[in-house]
Amino acid sequence: MQKRILSALGLCARARKLIIGVSMITDGLAQMRVQPYLVAEASDTSAATHKKVTDKCRYYHIPLVRLEADGEALGHAVGKEGAVGAVAVTDPSLNEAVRKALERAGYRME
């Protein structure tokens, strides 16, 4: 099931409907440049990074899910060389595909 989720996120990246990286997501939200539909966080982010992402998502009412995949797997899925802490889906149609994959795997949105 994890493979389906990462595959759906990879599709979002190839369609250029994904914001990649914690700082890009938090800065974009703070400056109101983007309004993502969903944020997916890697399982191995630090406590400080997790708090930062969680606080921003709660403040802006963005669903957040913490994946079982680590940063390396998430980065690989979205076409990056190194680890990625979080990604944000910015397209409503692709958001539905990611949500369905998450629901099938038993994830709940925060």
C-alpha positions as CSV (number, residue, x, y, z in Angstrom):
1,M,0.0,0.0,0.0
2,Q,2.9,2.4,0.7
3,K,4.0,1.9,-2.8
4,R,0.7,3.2,-4.1
5,I,0.9,6.3,-2.0
6,L,4.4,7.1,-3.1
7,S,3.5,6.4,-6.7
8,A,0.6,8.9,-6.5
9,L,2.9,11.5,-5.0
10,G,5.4,10.8,-7.8
11,L,2.6,11.4,-10.4
12,C,1.9,14.8,-8.7
13,A,5.6,15.7,-8.9
14,R,5.7,14.8,-12.6
15,A,2.6,16.9,-13.2
16,R,4.3,19.8,-11.4
17,K,1.5,19.9,-8.9
18,L,3.6,19.3,-5.8
19,I,5.5,21.6,-3.5
20,I,8.6,19.7,-2.3
21,G,10.4,20.5,1.0
22,V,9.3,21.8,4.4
23,S,10.7,25.3,4.0
24,M,9.0,25.7,0.6
25,I,5.7,24.6,2.1
26,T,5.8,26.7,5.2
27,D,7.1,29.8,3.4
28,G,4.5,29.5,0.7
29,L,1.7,29.2,3.2
30,A,3.0,32.1,5.3
31,Q,3.2,34.4,2.2
32,M,-0.2,33.1,0.9
33,R,1.4,32.1,-2.4
34,V,0.0,28.6,-2.4
35,Q,-3.0,26.8,-0.9
36,P,-2.3,23.1,-0.9
37,Y,-5.0,20.5,-0.5
38,L,-2.9,18.0,1.5
39,V,0.6,17.8,3.1
40,A,2.4,14.5,3.5
41,E,5.3,14.3,5.9
42,A,8.1,11.7,6.1
43,S,8.2,9.5,9.1
44,D,11.8,10.5,10.1
45,T,11.5,14.2,10.4
46,S,12.8,15.8,13.6
47,A,10.4,16.8,16.4
48,A,11.0,20.4,15.6
49,T,10.2,19.9,11.9
50,H,7.1,17.9,12.8
51,K,5.9,20.6,15.1
52,K,6.6,23.3,12.5
53,V,4.7,21.4,9.8
54,T,1.8,20.5,12.1
55,D,1.4,24.0,13.4
56,K,1.3,25.5,9.9
57,C,-1.2,22.9,8.7
58,R,-3.5,23.4,11.7
59,Y,-3.3,27.2,11.4
60,Y,-4.2,27.2,7.6
61,H,-6.6,24.2,7.9
62,I,-4.6,21.9,5.6
63,P,-4.9,18.1,6.1
64,L,-1.7,16.6,7.2
65,V,-0.6,12.9,7.1
66,R,2.6,11.5,8.5
67,L,3.7,8.7,6.2
68,E,5.4,5.4,7.1
69,A,8.0,6.2,4.4
70,D,11.2,7.9,5.5
71,G,12.6,11.0,3.8
72,E,14.8,9.0,1.4
73,A,11.9,7.0,0.1
74,L,9.7,10.1,-0.2
75,G,12.5,12.0,-2.0
76,H,13.1,9.1,-4.4
77,A,9.3,8.9,-5.1
78,V,9.1,12.6,-6.1
79,G,12.3,12.5,-8.2
80,K,14.8,14.1,-5.7
81,E,18.3,12.7,-4.9
82,G,18.3,13.2,-1.1
83,A,15.7,13.0,1.6
84,V,12.6,15.1,1.6
85,G,10.8,16.1,4.8
86,A,7.4,16.9,3.4
87,V,5.4,17.5,0.2
88,A,2.2,19.4,-0.5
89,V,-0.3,18.5,-3.2
90,T,-1.6,21.6,-5.1
91,D,-4.1,20.1,-7.6
92,P,-7.7,19.1,-6.6
93,S,-7.9,16.1,-9.0
94,L,-4.5,14.7,-8.0
95,N,-5.4,15.3,-4.4
96,E,-8.3,12.9,-4.7
97,A,-6.0,10.2,-6.1
98,V,-3.5,10.7,-3.2
99,R,-6.4,10.7,-0.6
100,K,-7.8,7.5,-2.0
101,A,-4.4,5.8,-1.8
102,L,-4.1,7.0,1.8
103,E,-7.6,5.8,2.7
104,R,-6.9,2.4,1.3
105,A,-3.8,2.1,3.4
106,G,-5.7,3.1,6.5
107,Y,-4.2,6.6,7.0
108,R,-6.2,9.3,8.8
109,M,-5.8,13.0,8.1
110,E,-4.9,15.3,11.0
